[in-house]
Amino acid sequence: MLLELIRNKNSFPFDYYKEILNNYRQIIHTLNIQDIQAYAEELPKNKMIMETLRLEVF
């Protein structure tokens, strides 16, 4: 769901998008980051997704 949020971030109001990202930051230690990155590499817009993950989530 995190990857879909990032892929479609322009569909959400900015404050709602940031609130959801902040919630992911709070549970980042429970997420399997390697799997998330592997899935992101397979998606369209993967460079944008990886950059957003690096800057806004991890």
HUSULTA-V806213 format. One record per pair of residues at least 24 apart in sequence whose ideal C-beta (glycine too) atoms are under 8 Angstrom apart, sorted by the first residue. I is the first residue (numbers start at 1). J is the second residue. D is the distance in Angstrom with one decimal. If there is no record, write none. Layout:
BEGIN
i:I j:J d:D
i:I j:J d:D
END
This chain:
BEGIN
i:2 j:31 d:7.8
i:2 j:36 d:6.6
i:2 j:53 d:8.0
i:2 j:57 d:7.0
i:3 j:36 d:6.9
i:3 j:39 d:6.0
i:3 j:40 d:5.6
i:3 j:43 d:6.4
i:3 j:49 d:6.2
i:6 j:48 d:7.9
i:6 j:49 d:5.3
i:6 j:52 d:4.9
i:6 j:53 d:6.8
i:6 j:56 d:8.0
i:7 j:43 d:6.6
i:7 j:44 d:7.8
i:7 j:45 d:6.2
i:7 j:49 d:6.3
i:9 j:52 d:7.6
i:21 j:56 d:5.7
i:21 j:57 d:6.3
i:24 j:57 d:5.8
i:25 j:57 d:6.4
i:28 j:57 d:6.9
i:28 j:58 d:6.8
i:33 j:58 d:6.8
END
